[in-house]
Amino acid sequence: MEMLIGLIGLALLIVVYVRRFLLRRETPPLAPIPFEGEVYRVGKAAITRRANTDTKTSVVVVHGFAENCMYFSQYYAAPHLELIALDCADYHLPIEKQKPVAAEWTFVPKYQPGTIAYDAAVLNLAIEHLVSHHSLRVHGHSRGGAVVLEAARQRPDLFADAEVILEAPVLPQAKPTESISPIVSWLLPFYLVAWQQQPVSDKNRKRWGPLDDPHKRALITGLPFNARHVSTMITNLKDMESWAASTGLEIYRNVRCGAVLVPANDRVLDPASMRASAQQAENLQIIEIENGSHFVTYDHPASIPPVPRG
């Protein structure tokens, strides 16, 4: 009996040490892609600005949990758009030949990396210092929607004339389709290893919606490789839950116009609670997308309001 207890204790010790190793291990990045533009490093986050001439409108975008800043690159590819993208804290920047531009206005946010507040502070730096046009759209997907709202709470002056698009967003008082228990959160480093081996499986296939588009399939298969460390993913998940539960509906007062896109078949965030929260946003239109998945930009791009021209 004592030997059995000892073996169990040894096994548990090994599991704890393996988990610690997995938490510290850097995730292998995806193959980088060509990019013509500027890169700014801000603490553990980054901002990119695409190099176009004769742009008329600025679009600032924030990707969702486990995504990367290329989520929006095809949708906002028009040459008249200045596209500025936030790459969230401790995420791989998936572009080649990175040569960050030194800028005096950058600083390390006072918040913990991996939190919505940290990325919101970086987003506000992008809006304040890189936006070139009065005509401005700020578009956040999933967790990025919460980052946009938090940024508006931190600096409402920057959003006075901005159009805000919140796509299948994390919202105050809204919920995910499934809560993550403390046990599941603790086991996430082990789950990530399995997820990386098979990004699309029978168990998670329904979450993603259609995968006929090769660009969307590449997005989905890349999800478990975008965060540098699984510890950042754990921080993201815990902070999203805390932010949604603790943030009051008065946060909507900081945005003046725009839309909330609510997909009816979202398998990541709960559409009913998303809709109930969005209904408290007096200045935002609610666009419900029948049969829409969590990834509206790819599955139902026509549902997104057209970008106003400057």
C-alpha positions as CSV (number, residue, x, y, z in Angstrom):
1,M,0.0,0.0,0.0
2,E,2.8,2.4,0.9
3,M,4.5,1.6,-2.4
4,L,1.2,2.4,-4.3
5,I,0.9,5.7,-2.5
6,G,4.5,6.5,-3.3
7,L,4.0,5.7,-7.0
8,I,0.9,7.9,-7.1
9,G,2.7,10.7,-5.4
10,L,5.6,10.4,-7.9
11,A,3.2,10.4,-10.8
12,L,1.5,13.5,-9.5
13,L,4.9,15.2,-9.0
14,I,5.9,14.4,-12.6
15,V,2.6,15.8,-13.9
16,V,3.2,19.0,-12.0
17,Y,6.7,19.4,-13.3
18,V,5.6,18.6,-16.9
19,R,2.9,21.2,-16.6
20,R,5.4,23.8,-15.4
21,F,7.6,23.0,-18.3
22,L,4.7,23.4,-20.8
23,L,3.7,26.7,-19.2
24,R,7.2,28.1,-19.8
25,R,7.8,26.6,-23.2
26,E,7.4,28.9,-26.2
27,T,4.9,27.8,-28.8
28,P,6.4,27.3,-32.2
29,P,5.3,30.1,-34.5
30,L,3.5,29.8,-37.8
31,A,5.4,30.4,-41.0
32,P,5.7,34.2,-41.4
33,I,4.1,36.0,-44.3
34,P,5.2,39.0,-46.4
35,F,4.2,42.3,-45.1
36,E,4.7,45.8,-46.5
37,G,4.3,48.3,-43.7
38,E,5.5,49.5,-40.3
39,V,5.8,47.5,-37.0
40,Y,5.8,49.2,-33.6
41,R,6.6,47.2,-30.4
42,V,4.7,48.3,-27.3
43,G,5.7,46.3,-24.3
44,K,4.8,42.7,-25.1
45,A,2.4,43.7,-27.8
46,A,2.9,45.0,-31.3
47,I,1.1,47.3,-33.8
48,T,1.3,47.1,-37.5
49,R,0.3,49.7,-40.1
50,R,0.0,48.7,-43.7
51,A,1.8,50.9,-46.2
52,N,-0.6,52.4,-48.7
53,T,-0.7,55.7,-50.4
54,D,-3.7,57.9,-51.0
55,T,-5.8,56.3,-48.2
56,K,-9.0,57.9,-47.2
57,T,-10.2,56.1,-44.1
58,S,-8.4,54.5,-41.1
59,V,-9.4,51.1,-39.8
60,V,-8.0,49.8,-36.5
61,V,-8.5,46.2,-35.7
62,V,-8.1,43.8,-32.7
63,H,-8.1,40.1,-33.1
64,G,-9.7,37.6,-30.8
65,F,-8.5,34.9,-28.4
66,A,-5.8,32.6,-29.9
67,E,-6.0,34.5,-33.3
68,N,-3.5,36.8,-34.8
69,C,-3.4,40.3,-36.4
70,M,-3.9,38.8,-39.9
71,Y,-7.6,37.9,-39.1
72,F,-8.8,41.1,-40.8
73,S,-6.2,41.5,-43.6
74,Q,-8.3,40.2,-46.5
75,Y,-11.5,41.9,-45.5
76,Y,-9.8,45.3,-45.2
77,A,-7.6,44.9,-48.2
78,A,-8.9,47.9,-50.2
79,P,-6.2,50.3,-51.1
80,H,-8.1,53.4,-49.9
81,L,-8.0,51.9,-46.3
82,E,-5.2,52.6,-43.8
83,L,-5.2,49.3,-41.8
84,I,-3.7,49.4,-38.3
85,A,-3.7,46.1,-36.5
86,L,-3.0,45.3,-32.9
87,D,-1.1,42.1,-32.1
88,C,-2.0,41.3,-28.5
89,A,0.5,40.9,-25.7
90,D,2.7,37.8,-25.8
91,Y,1.3,36.7,-29.2
92,H,3.6,35.8,-32.2
93,L,3.7,38.5,-34.8
94,P,3.3,36.4,-38.0
95,I,5.2,38.6,-40.5
96,E,8.6,38.2,-42.0
97,K,11.5,40.7,-41.9
98,Q,10.3,42.5,-38.8
99,K,12.0,45.8,-38.4
100,P,10.3,47.7,-35.5
101,V,10.1,51.4,-35.8
102,A,11.4,53.3,-32.8
103,A,8.7,55.8,-31.5
104,E,8.9,58.1,-28.6
105,W,5.2,57.7,-27.8
106,T,5.5,54.0,-26.9
107,F,5.5,52.8,-23.3
108,V,4.9,49.6,-21.3
109,P,1.3,49.5,-20.1
110,K,0.8,49.4,-16.3
111,Y,-1.5,46.4,-16.5
112,Q,-0.7,42.7,-16.5
113,P,0.2,41.3,-20.0
114,G,-2.6,39.0,-21.2
115,T,-5.4,41.1,-19.8
116,I,-8.0,43.1,-21.7
117,A,-6.8,46.3,-20.0
118,Y,-3.2,45.8,-21.2
119,D,-4.2,45.4,-24.8
120,A,-6.7,48.3,-24.6
121,A,-3.9,50.6,-23.5
122,V,-1.9,49.6,-26.6
123,L,-4.9,50.0,-28.8
124,N,-5.3,53.6,-27.6
125,L,-1.7,54.3,-28.4
126,A,-2.4,53.1,-32.0
127,I,-5.5,55.3,-32.3
128,E,-3.8,58.4,-30.8
129,H,-0.5,58.3,-32.7
130,L,-0.9,56.3,-35.9
131,V,-4.4,57.1,-37.3
132,S,-4.1,59.4,-40.2
133,H,-7.7,60.2,-41.0
134,H,-10.7,61.7,-39.3
135,S,-12.9,58.9,-40.7
136,L,-12.2,56.0,-38.3
137,R,-13.5,52.5,-37.7
138,V,-12.4,50.4,-34.8
139,H,-13.2,46.7,-35.3
140,G,-12.8,44.0,-32.6
141,H,-13.5,40.3,-32.9
142,S,-14.5,38.1,-29.9
143,R,-12.0,39.1,-27.1
144,G,-11.1,42.0,-29.3
145,G,-14.5,43.4,-28.9
146,A,-14.0,43.6,-25.1
147,V,-10.6,45.3,-25.8
148,V,-12.3,47.9,-27.9
149,L,-14.9,48.7,-25.2
150,E,-12.2,48.8,-22.5
151,A,-10.1,51.1,-24.6
152,A,-13.1,53.4,-25.0
153,R,-13.5,53.4,-21.2
154,Q,-9.8,54.2,-20.7
155,R,-9.8,57.0,-23.3
156,P,-13.4,58.0,-24.3
157,D,-12.0,61.1,-26.1
158,L,-10.3,58.9,-28.7
159,F,-13.7,57.4,-29.6
160,A,-15.7,60.6,-29.9
161,D,-15.9,60.3,-33.7
162,A,-15.1,56.6,-34.2
163,E,-17.4,54.0,-35.6
164,V,-17.1,50.8,-33.6
165,I,-17.8,47.3,-34.9
166,L,-18.0,44.5,-32.3
167,E,-18.0,41.1,-34.1
168,A,-19.3,38.2,-32.0
169,P,-17.8,40.0,-29.1
170,V,-17.0,39.3,-25.4
171,L,-19.5,41.7,-23.8
172,P,-20.2,42.9,-20.2
173,Q,-22.5,40.4,-18.4
174,A,-22.4,38.0,-21.4
175,K,-21.2,34.4,-21.2
176,P,-19.3,31.8,-23.2
177,T,-21.2,28.8,-24.5
178,E,-19.3,26.6,-22.0
179,S,-17.6,27.8,-18.7
180,I,-14.1,26.7,-18.1
181,S,-13.7,25.0,-14.7
182,P,-10.6,25.4,-12.6
183,I,-9.7,21.8,-13.4
184,V,-9.9,22.3,-17.1
185,S,-7.9,25.5,-16.8
186,W,-5.2,23.7,-14.9
187,L,-5.1,21.0,-17.6
188,L,-5.0,23.5,-20.5
189,P,-1.2,23.1,-21.1
190,F,-1.8,19.4,-21.8
191,Y,-4.8,20.1,-23.9
192,L,-2.9,22.6,-26.0
193,V,-0.3,19.9,-27.0
194,A,-3.2,17.7,-28.2
195,W,-4.8,20.6,-30.0
196,Q,-1.6,21.4,-31.8
197,Q,-1.5,17.9,-33.1
198,Q,-5.0,18.1,-34.5
199,P,-6.4,21.6,-34.7
200,V,-9.6,20.5,-36.3
201,S,-11.1,17.3,-34.8
202,D,-14.4,15.6,-34.3
203,K,-14.7,17.1,-30.8
204,N,-14.2,20.8,-31.9
205,R,-15.4,20.7,-35.5
206,K,-18.8,22.3,-34.8
207,R,-17.2,25.4,-33.2
208,W,-15.7,26.6,-36.4
209,G,-18.6,26.7,-38.8
210,P,-17.8,26.2,-42.5
211,L,-14.2,25.5,-43.4
212,D,-14.5,25.5,-47.2
213,D,-12.6,28.9,-47.5
214,P,-8.9,28.0,-47.4
215,H,-8.0,31.3,-45.7
216,K,-10.5,30.5,-42.9
217,R,-9.2,27.0,-42.6
218,A,-5.7,28.3,-42.3
219,L,-6.9,30.7,-39.6
220,I,-8.5,27.8,-37.6
221,T,-5.6,25.4,-37.9
222,G,-3.3,28.2,-36.7
223,L,-5.2,29.0,-33.6
224,P,-3.2,26.8,-31.2
225,F,0.1,28.3,-32.4
226,N,-0.5,32.1,-32.1
227,A,0.0,32.7,-28.4
228,R,3.7,32.5,-27.4
229,H,3.0,30.8,-24.1
230,V,0.1,28.7,-22.8
231,S,0.3,30.8,-19.6
232,T,-0.8,33.8,-21.6
233,M,-3.8,31.8,-22.9
234,I,-4.8,30.9,-19.4
235,T,-4.5,34.6,-18.4
236,N,-6.6,35.6,-21.4
237,L,-9.4,33.1,-20.4
238,K,-9.5,34.0,-16.7
239,D,-9.4,37.7,-17.5
240,M,-12.2,37.5,-20.1
241,E,-14.4,35.8,-17.6
242,S,-13.6,38.3,-14.8
243,W,-14.0,41.3,-17.2
244,A,-17.4,40.2,-18.5
245,A,-18.7,39.5,-15.0
246,S,-17.4,42.7,-13.3
247,T,-17.9,45.3,-16.1
248,G,-21.1,47.2,-15.9
249,L,-23.4,48.0,-18.9
250,E,-22.5,51.7,-18.5
251,I,-19.3,51.1,-20.5
252,Y,-21.4,51.3,-23.6
253,R,-21.8,55.1,-23.0
254,N,-18.2,55.6,-24.2
255,V,-19.0,54.5,-27.8
256,R,-21.0,56.8,-30.0
257,C,-21.9,54.8,-33.1
258,G,-21.4,51.4,-34.8
259,A,-22.8,47.9,-34.6
260,V,-22.7,44.7,-32.6
261,L,-22.7,41.5,-34.8
262,V,-24.5,38.6,-33.1
263,P,-24.3,35.3,-35.0
264,A,-27.2,32.9,-34.1
265,N,-25.0,29.8,-34.3
266,D,-22.1,31.0,-32.3
267,R,-20.6,27.9,-30.6
268,V,-17.9,30.0,-28.7
269,L,-19.9,32.8,-27.0
270,D,-23.5,32.5,-26.0
271,P,-25.7,34.5,-28.5
272,A,-28.6,35.0,-26.1
273,S,-26.5,36.7,-23.4
274,M,-24.5,38.6,-26.1
275,R,-27.8,39.9,-27.5
276,A,-29.2,40.9,-24.0
277,S,-26.0,42.8,-23.3
278,A,-25.9,44.5,-26.7
279,Q,-29.5,45.7,-26.3
280,Q,-28.2,48.0,-23.5
281,A,-25.9,49.8,-26.0
282,E,-28.1,52.7,-27.0
283,N,-25.7,54.0,-29.6
284,L,-25.0,50.7,-31.3
285,Q,-27.0,48.8,-33.9
286,I,-27.5,45.1,-33.4
287,I,-27.1,43.0,-36.5
288,E,-28.3,39.4,-36.0
289,I,-26.9,36.9,-38.4
290,E,-29.1,33.9,-39.0
291,N,-27.0,30.6,-39.1
292,G,-23.9,32.6,-38.6
293,S,-20.8,31.1,-36.8
294,H,-18.4,32.9,-34.5
295,F,-16.3,34.0,-37.5
296,V,-18.5,36.6,-39.2
297,T,-15.8,38.2,-41.2
298,Y,-15.2,35.0,-43.1
299,D,-18.6,33.4,-43.2
300,H,-20.9,36.4,-43.6
301,P,-18.8,39.4,-44.7
302,A,-21.9,41.1,-46.3
303,S,-23.4,41.4,-42.8
304,I,-20.6,43.9,-41.8
305,P,-21.6,47.5,-42.5
306,P,-19.5,49.0,-45.4
307,V,-16.6,51.2,-44.3
308,P,-17.5,54.9,-44.8
309,R,-15.2,56.8,-47.1
310,G,-13.5,59.7,-45.7
